[in-house]
Structure formats: structure tokens, C-alpha cells
Amino acid sequence: MRILLVDDHRSVVEGTKMLLESEPDMQVTIETDVYAVPDLVRLHKFDVMLFDLYMPNTNGADLTRKVLEYVPDAVILIYSGFEIAPHFNLLMESGVSGFVAKTSTREQLIQAVRYAARKEAIIPMSLLKQLRRHEILVRGTGGQHDTSITQEEDKLLRELAKGKSNKEIAVTLMISQRSLEYSLTELFQKLQVGSRVEVIKKAKSLGILPTEDLYS
């Protein structure tokens, strides 16, 4: 079984490589430079890939999207010591196959990798409640069609209402600034507005955001 482990912390990857390769059928390739990953996955076949959540210049979600452009059937697990729950939906939408905590025991780590290689994944029970996606239905007026606001768009609106910059919001939502700009354009079109001020005002008038200023 060929495994790719991507993490900018050398001590982490070396330790994890040793744990996995204690299994006779597992061979681990480590990479600490995220920019080298696209070429690596194009040149070599990996059964399972483990990506750190937070890395310099990118994150596990964006790296997953990039790799899936080259290898659409890649099996990718997020391997992190951070809390996954706040970013669960975004990570799932990026195409990850599951999650492994860096605090996992050797047996848990190996079991997770074996499940993933069989196209199965173990998801922490605490995250199961987030599998259901919620949408807010915005009723159209004056002959307009109803519009649904996704949970991610709702989060984006709330960050906009706090007055954060695009860069700050991108970090909070764990997406690239380009992805954020695309999401903003789509949201503006959906609510038929042309600016941040207008979208917040429209969201408040539709009851998506509270009229009182709770986000300053």
C-alpha cells in the first residue's frame, strides 16, 4: 500500500511514517513542500494520501481540491491536531474522504488508513450531526423566484457583517481568496446586489441577519 503524507512539520511526518511502516505492507512517501505535491501525484500512484489541515501558503482543503484536479479518484484524509468540526462542511465539499486525528493511537491510524484504502472512512461521531446541510429559503417578492441560502453562504454573510477583509474571511472559512471572490460574486448575484454594504442590508431585510449589530 503506497501512502503519501503531506505535512510541513518534519518531526510529525517522520514519526507518522515510522508508525505506518511498522506494517509490512505499507510504504510511506513524505512531502513537506506543498508546491511539490501536484507533480508528485501526477508521477506516482498512491492508495491513500494524508494532508495536514494548516500548512504555510495553503490548507488541507485547498490542497485536496488541487490534487483532485489531477487525480479525481484520489483518497485523501485530513490528518490534523486541530478541531475539525468548524470546517467540516467545507472540508467535505473539497472532496476529502475522511479524517484522522494526530492524537490517534498507532492502531487507530493504521485502521483509518486501511478503511480509506477500501474506499471506506471513519468519521468521528461528534461530526455526524453536521452531515445534514441546512438551507435558508428566501421568499421572492414582486414575481421573483424563491432563493436558497446555503449554510456556507450564511457563514460568509456573518463574516461580512463583522467587517472583515477578504483575506481574513478566507482564513476563517479555510478557502482561497480566489474561491472567496467567486463565492461573493455568486452571493451578490443570488441576492441581486452589487456591494458588501448592499448584501448586508439585503440580508437583514430578508431576516437572514439580525437587524441589530451583533457582529462588530
C-alpha positions in Angstrom: 0.0 0.0 0.0 1.5 3.3 -1.1 0.8 6.3 1.2 1.6 10.0 0.7 1.9 12.1 3.8 2.0 15.9 3.4 2.9 18.0 6.5 5.3 20.9 6.9 6.4 19.6 10.3 9.3 17.2 9.7 9.1 15.6 13.1 5.4 14.8 12.6 5.9 13.2 9.2 8.9 11.2 10.3 7.1 9.9 13.3 4.0 9.0 11.4 6.0 7.3 8.6 7.6 5.1 11.3 4.3 4.2 12.7 2.7 3.3 9.4 5.8 1.4 8.0 5.7 -0.8 11.1 3.1 -2.6 9.0 4.9 -4.8 6.4 2.5 -3.8 3.6 2.7 0.0 4.0 5.2 2.2 2.2 5.1 6.0 3.0 6.3 8.9 0.9 6.7 12.1 2.9 6.5 15.7 1.5 6.9 18.9 3.4 6.7 21.3 0.4 3.0 21.7 -0.7 4.2 23.1 -4.1 5.8 19.7 -4.9 2.6 17.8 -4.3 0.8 18.3 -7.7 3.8 16.9 -9.6 4.2 14.1 -7.1 0.7 12.8 -7.5 0.9 13.1 -11.3 4.1 11.0 -11.4 3.2 8.4 -8.8 0.2 6.3 -7.8 -0.8 6.5 -4.1 -3.5 4.4 -2.5 -4.1 6.9 0.4 -3.0 10.5 1.0 -2.9 12.2 4.3 -2.8 16.0 4.3 -2.2 18.3 7.3 -5.0 20.8 7.9 -3.0 24.0 8.3 0.2 24.5 6.2 2.2 27.5 5.0 0.7 29.1 1.9 -2.3 26.6 1.8 -4.5 24.3 3.8 -5.7 20.8 3.5 -9.0 21.7 1.8 -7.4 23.8 -1.0 -4.6 21.2 -1.5 -7.3 18.5 -1.8 -9.1 20.4 -4.5 -5.9 20.9 -6.4 -4.9 17.2 -6.2 -8.4 16.1 -7.3 -7.9 18.1 -10.4 -5.1 15.7 -11.4 -6.3 12.5 -9.7 -10.1 12.6 -9.5 -10.3 9.3 -7.6 -7.7 10.2 -5.0 -8.4 9.0 -1.5 -7.4 11.9 0.8 -7.6 12.0 4.6 -7.2 15.2 6.7 -4.5 14.4 9.3 -4.7 17.2 11.9 -4.3 18.0 15.6 -6.9 20.9 15.3 -10.6 20.8 15.8 -12.3 19.7 12.5 -15.9 20.5 13.4 -15.9 24.2 12.5 -14.7 23.4 9.0 -16.4 20.0 8.5 -18.8 21.0 5.6 -16.1 22.9 3.8 -13.7 20.0 4.0 -16.3 17.6 2.8 -17.1 19.8 -0.1 -13.4 19.9 -1.0 -13.5 16.2 -1.6 -11.8 14.7 1.4 -12.6 11.1 2.2 -12.2 11.3 6.0 -10.3 12.5 9.0 -7.6 11.2 11.3 -6.5 13.0 14.4 -2.8 13.4 15.1 -3.6 12.2 18.7 -4.8 8.8 17.3 -3.1 5.7 18.6 -1.0 3.7 16.2 -3.8 1.2 15.9 -6.4 3.9 15.1 -4.1 5.5 12.5 -3.5 2.2 10.7 -7.1 1.2 10.9 -8.2 4.5 9.4 -5.7 4.2 6.5 -6.8 0.6 5.8 -10.5 1.6 5.8 -9.8 4.5 3.5 -7.9 2.2 1.1 -11.0 0.1 0.9 -13.0 3.2 -0.1 -14.5 3.4 3.4 -13.9 6.1 6.0 -14.3 6.5 9.8 -15.8 9.9 10.7 -15.8 10.9 14.4 -19.2 10.6 16.0 -19.1 14.3 17.0 -19.1 15.2 13.4 -22.1 13.1 12.2 -24.6 15.7 13.2 -23.1 18.1 10.7 -23.7 15.7 7.8 -27.1 17.3 7.2 -26.8 20.5 5.2 -29.2 23.3 6.1 -30.5 25.9 3.7 -32.4 29.1 4.4 -35.2 29.7 2.0 -35.6 33.4 0.9 -39.0 34.1 -0.4 -39.1 36.1 -3.6 -41.2 39.2 -3.9 -42.7 41.0 -6.9 -42.7 37.9 -9.0 -39.1 36.8 -8.1 -38.3 33.2 -7.6 -37.5 31.8 -4.1 -33.8 31.7 -3.4 -32.0 29.3 -1.1 -29.0 30.4 1.0 -26.7 27.6 1.9 -25.1 27.1 5.3 -21.7 28.2 3.8 -23.3 31.4 2.3 -24.8 32.1 5.7 -21.4 31.8 7.3 -20.0 34.1 4.7 -22.7 36.7 5.3 -21.9 36.7 9.0 -18.2 37.2 8.4 -19.0 40.1 6.1 -21.2 41.6 8.7 -18.2 41.7 11.1 -16.4 44.0 8.6 -13.6 41.5 7.9 -11.4 41.8 4.9 -11.4 39.2 2.1 -8.1 37.8 3.4 -9.4 37.5 7.0 -12.6 35.8 5.8 -10.7 33.4 3.6 -8.6 32.3 6.5 -11.6 31.9 8.8 -13.5 29.9 6.2 -10.4 27.9 5.1 -10.8 28.8 1.4 -8.5 30.6 -1.1 -9.1 34.3 -1.7 -10.0 33.4 -5.3 -12.6 30.9 -4.1 -13.9 33.6 -1.7 -14.2 36.1 -4.5 -16.2 33.6 -6.6 -18.5 32.9 -3.6 -19.0 36.6 -3.1 -19.9 37.2 -6.8 -22.4 34.3 -6.6 -23.9 35.6 -3.4 -24.3 39.1 -4.8 -26.0 37.7 -7.9 -28.3 35.5 -5.8 -29.4 38.4 -3.7 -29.3 40.9 -6.6 -26.9 43.3 -5.0 -23.6 44.9 -6.1 -21.6 45.6 -2.9 -20.9 44.4 0.6 -23.0 47.2 2.1 -25.9 46.2 0.0 -25.7 42.5 0.6 -25.6 43.0 4.4 -28.6 45.4 4.1 -30.5 42.9 1.9 -29.7 40.0 4.3 -31.0 42.0 7.2 -34.2 42.9 5.4 -34.8 39.2 4.5 -34.2 38.2 8.1 -31.1 36.2 7.3 -29.0 38.5 9.6 -30.3 40.2 12.7 -31.2 43.9 12.3 -29.2 44.8 15.4 -25.4 45.0 15.1 -24.2 41.8 16.7 -21.0 41.4 14.7 -19.0 44.5 15.4 
